[in-house]
Amino acid sequence: MNEIDSIIQNYLQGKTSEEENQQLYKWVQQTPENKKQLLAEKDIWDTFSFHRNTKNYVPDSEYEILMNQLDVSKSRQTISLKKVLQIAAILLLTFGLGWSSQFFKTISVEQPSEITMQEIFVPKGQVNQVFLADGTRIWINSESRIIAPSAFAKNERIVKLTGEAFFEVAKDKTRPFKVEVNGQLIEVLGTSFNVRAYGNSDKIETTLESGQIQLHTGKQITLLHPGDQSLFDKTNDKIIISKVNPMSFSSWKNGRYEFQNENLLEVFDVVERWYDVEIDVDKTYFKNMHFSGVIKRNKDIKHFLDLLNHSIPINYEINSDKIKITSK
């Protein structure tokens, strides 16, 4: 292992000195190949770090890591934002083509005479952010739909979701916030949580980050606490509660998806939505396989395919937005 390889390994583990950070920064600037090598090794490190320690692993964006570790001394050396962006291809850029923010507003504090329903649909390959009139903030994932009224009622706030979204609900003790999703009702006062409930899935996954929520499933009421995840199977009306790292299930809103031993066919569904592609596979061959890893929105589809090939030998063909994957 040469000197720069040693420095890279120390950098990935957070063990570099100020002198090594300066040396690594200069090396990255020398050629595009050096930059590509560093980011490729970091991708692999992120994946294995997540796989080894899923409950305690907290992902940082490339921007934060590079600012903290390569900007070695703010008093002695300033790294311009432009240079950092060029080095890191940071996650903020992942939203450049597919990120937007929208506002649902009411014109007056008085209840309008006519309330209209407003709908936002986010197509494949995009992520959207919505601010409701009450101050609630919603991140909407690819191929997902939110329906909300132009103004909330005096006693409750209700929205409908199909797909996946992360909610930061504004507190209002007089008006509970409710999310209707595929036969399940989520009720909160002020909290943050992630819901995944796509129409082609028999499962509703609700992950609580902060606060408390009540899940109404038929006559059953389930109370979730921070770090709880509810998995509701619509085929048998069963709910399973488990403890998870909630940040791993909302990381998509920051430009990355983290998979921990997930069914590979379901992973393919996520990848199709994220990259707006069609994946053709032999479902019988892959149906019992699982995948763990971290994929990033600022990478193309080949990034995921190469990661997959590390754990499951595959062949693949890319033809525009159509991907064919076969066993090797």
N, C-alpha and C positions, 0 to 999 in steps of 0.2 A: 504494500500500500504506500503510494507516494504521499508527499506532504499535504497536497491539496485535498486528496481523498480523506486523509485523516482529519483535516479541518472540517470537511463537510460532515463527516460522521459526528464530530463533536458539536457542530452547529445544530444538527438535527436533534441532538440530545440536550441542547441548551447548555453546553459546557465550554463554549469558546471564550477565549480571553478577548480583551479589547483589541490587542494586536492581531489576533487571528480574524476577528470580524473585519478589520480594515483590509487584511490580506484577501479574505474571501470576497469582499465587496469589489476590490480592484480586479480580481480574477473573473468575476461574473461580468464585469464591464468589457472585458477584452474581446470576447467573441459571442455570437448568438448560440454557438454550440455549448459554451460553458454555462450560459443561462439555462439552456434546455436540460443539461445534465443535472444541475442543481434542483430544478423543479421536478424532474422525473424521479430523482432519488427521494425528494420530499413526499411525492405522491405515494411511493411504496412505503415510506416510513409512517405516513399518516394511516395507511390501511392496516399495517401490522400493529401499530400502537392502539388503534381502535379495537382490533380483534383481540388483543391480549387483555385489555382492561376496559371493557365496554361501560361498566357502571361508573367509573371515575374519570374516564377520558373526556376532557373538555376541549373541543376543537377551537383553535384560533385561526383567524384568516391569515393568508400569506402577508397581507398588508401589516397586520399587527405584529407578526413575528419578525418581519424584516425591519420594521420601524424600531422594535425593541432591541433587536440583536445586531443589526447592521449600522444603525444610527448610534454609533458607539459613544459619542460624546457631544451633546448638543452645544456645549460651550466651546469646544475646539473644532467641531466639524459639522456642517449642515448638509444633509442629503436632501436635495430638492424633491418635491413631490413628483415632478415629472420623471426624474430618474428612477424613483422607487416604483412608479407605475410601469416604466419600461422593463424593470427587472422582474417584477412580481406577477404581472398580469393579474392584478388583485381582484378579489371577489366583487368589489364594487363595480367593476367593468362587466361582470356577468349579467347585470341587469340592463346593459346598454341598449340592446335590441328588444328585450322582452320585458322590461320593467316599466311600470307607470304607476302613478298615484291618482286616485280619484276621490272626490268628496260627494257625500250625500248631504245636502243642506236643506234646511227649512227657511223660508223667507221670513217668517214671523214666529215669535214665541207662542202666539195663540194657535190653538188647534185649527188647522185648515178645514175648510168646508168639505173638501174632497181630497181623500188620501189616495195616492196612486202607488202602485208597486213598481219598484225599480230593480232591474236585473243587470248583473255583470257576469259575463261568461268569459273565461280566460282560455284561449285555445292552446293546443299543444305547443311546447317550446317557449312558453311565456309564464311570467309570474306577475301578479298585480297586487297593488296595495290600495285599500279603501279606508277612508275615514267617514264614520257615520256622524250624524248630527249631534249625537249625545257624547261624542268624544271617543267612542270605541274605534279601535284600529284593527283592521283585518288584513292579513296576507292571504292571497288566494293562489293556490298552486295551479299547475297546468291542467287543462281539461276539467275545470271546476266551475261551479255556478253558485252565485249568491243572489238571493232575492230578498229585498228589504223594502219597507214602506217609506214613502217620502217623509212621513213624520210618525213617531211612535205614539202609542196610546198613553193615557194618563196612568195606567196601572201596570203596564208590562211593555217589554221590548222583545219583539220576535223577528228572527230572520230564518230563512231556509237555506240549507247547504246541500249541494250534490258535489262530491269530489273531496278535495282536501283543503283545509284552511287553518290558519293559526289566529287565535283571537286574543286581543288585549282589551278586556271589557272595562269600560268606565264605570266607576262605582255609582250606584243609585239605589239606596236602600228601599225607596218607595216603589221602584219598578225593576223587578227581576229581569235579567237578560236571558232569553231562551233561544236555543238553536234547534230547529226541526230538521232531522236528518234520517231519512229512510226508515221511518217507523219508530225512531227513538227521539226523546226530547231531552236536551241538556239544559239545565237551569242553573244560573249563577247570579251573583250580585256584583262582584268585581273581581276578576281573576284573569289568568292567561292559560290557554290550553290549546292543544292541537287535535284536530279531528280529521280522520281519513275514512271516507265512505263513498267510494266510487260505485257507480251504478252497476258495473259488471262484476262486483265482488259481493260475496255473501257475508262479509264481515264489516263491522263498524269499530274502528280503533280510536279511542279517546285517551289522550295523554295529558295529565294535569301538571303544569309547571308551578303555578302559585295560586293561593286562595283555596276555595272549595267549590265543587260542583255536585249537583244531583242529577243522576241519570234516571229518567222515567222510561221504563221498558214494559209496556203493558201495565199491569198492576204492581210491578216490582220497582222499588226505588233503591238506587245504589249511590252511596256517598263516596266521593273520591277526595283524597288528600294529596298534597304535593308529592310528586314522584310516583303516583299511582297511574296505572294504565288499565283501562277496561277494554276487553276484546269481546264484542257481542257477535255471536254466530247466529244469523237469521234463520239458518236451516233447522236449528234445534232449539232456538230461543235461550241459549245458555250464555252466561256472562262469566268470564274469567278475569280476575283482578291480579295484577303482578306489579312488582316494584321495578322501575326502570330509571335510567338517566333521561329525563324529559328533553334535554337539549339535543340528544341524538335523534329525536323524532320531529324536531322543529328546525333542524339545521338546514333544511331545504330553502327556507326563507333567506338564509345567508349565503346561498349559492353552492350548497353541497348536500349530497344525500349519503346517509350512513346506514349500511345494512349489516345486521348481525344475525348470521345464520338464517337468512330469509329464503323462502321457497324461490327457486330460480325463475320459475314461470311468472311469479308475481313481480320479481325484479325486472324481468323483461318488460312487463306492462309499465312500470315506473319509467324505465329508460325510454320507451316509446313516447311517453307523454313529455318527458323532459327535453328530449332532443328532436321531437317532431319527426320521428322516423317510423317505418314499419319493419318489424323483425319477424322473419320467417324461420321457424325452428320445428324440429320433430318433437312435439309435446310429449309423446310417449317416452322418448329417450330421456328428456330433461326433467320430467315432472317430479321425480323424487330427489333431485339435487338441490343443494343450498349454496348460498353465496354470502360471504362476509367481505366488506370492503367499503371504501370511501370513494365516491365519484364526485366530480366537480363540474359546475356549469360552465366555467370558462375553458373547459377542455371539450374537444369534439368527441364524437361517438367512438372513435378509434381508441381513445383513452380508456373507456370502459371495456372494450373488447380485449385490449391488451392486458388489463387487470384480470379479467375473467380467465384469460388463457394461462395466467400464472397458477390458478388453482384447478381449472378444468381444461384439459387439452382440447382445443377447438380449431376448426378452420372457419374463416368467414370471408364473405364477399360483400363489398360495398358498391352499390349502384345507385348513385344519387341519394334519395332518402329511403331506399329499400336495402335492408341488411339480411343476408342469408347466413345462418350459423349452423354448422354441422359438426359432428364429433370427429376428432382427429384419429 
